[in-house]
Amino acid sequence: MCERVTLPGGVVAIVCGGHRQRRKRCRHCRDWAEFECDACDVPLCRRCRIHVPPDKDFCGAHLKDARAAAAALRAARSTGNSPPGGGVAESHGGD
């Protein structure tokens, strides 16, 4: 795959390579996606994901799963078995 790149000074270069992974857009707002829903692999941006520490991210359609994961985290903390980086579910937008 080749791409046209304009360099400083107006010089145009053609850069080719086939190993670059295509960037995905957030399913909800079309911003650049940095995450995927852990339940369905939908691409999500930082604002639209629902993050459950330490390492879970969900889309709005899987909010029930996010809440269940947060409840499991709270239960683990109450018994003294808190996973590393434990915390409370944080919503960063979405549905």
N, C-alpha and C positions, 0 to 999 in steps of 0.2 A: 504494500500500500504506500503510495507517495502522497506527499502533502506540500503545498506551496507555502513558503514562509517568507515574510517580508522582514528583512533585517534593517537595523539603523542605517540611515543614509539612503533608504529606498531600494537597496539591493535585494533582489528576489532570488531565493534558493529553493530548489526542489529537494526535499528530504524524503528518502524512502526507507522503509523497514516494515516488517510484517509481524513483529512480536509485541507491539504495543496493545495493551488491553483497552478496549473502548470504554470511555467514561459513561456512566449511566445517569439518567435524570430521575429525580424524586417523583414517585407516582402521584403525589398529591399536589405539589406546587411547581414542579418542573425545574427546580433549582438543582444544582449538582448533588448527586447522592454520594454520601460517604459511608452509609450503613445499609444493611439489609434486614428485613424482619426475620427474626429467628424462627417464626412459625411458617412463613410462606415465601421467603426470599424476595419480597417486593423491595425495590430500591427506595431508600429514604434519605432525606437530608437531615442535618442536625436539628433543625427546628421541628420537623414533622415526626421524628421518631419518638417513641415512648420508651425511655431508658429505665431498666431495672438493674441496679448495681448487683454484682460487680460487672457483669459482662453480657447482659441480655438487652435486646432492642426489639420493639414490636411496632407494627403499623396500627392505625386506629381500629381496623377490623378485628384485631387480635387483642384488644384492650382487656378482655376477660382473662386471656392467658397471662397478660402482664400483671394483672391484679393477683392471680393465683401464684405467680412467681414471687411477687412482693410478700404475700402472706406466708409462703414457705420460708422466705428469708427472715421475716419477723419471728416465725416459730423457731428457726434455727438459732437466732440470736437470743431468744428467751431461754433456751436450754444451754446457752454458752457455746454453741457450735457455729459461731458467725464465720462465714467465708471471708477470705481476704478482700479488702475493699468494700466491705458491706455498707449498706446505706438504705435509704428509703426510695421507693419508686419516684422518679421524676418525670413529669410530662413536659415535653418541649413542643407542644402544638399538635397538629394532626387533626384527626377526626374526633 
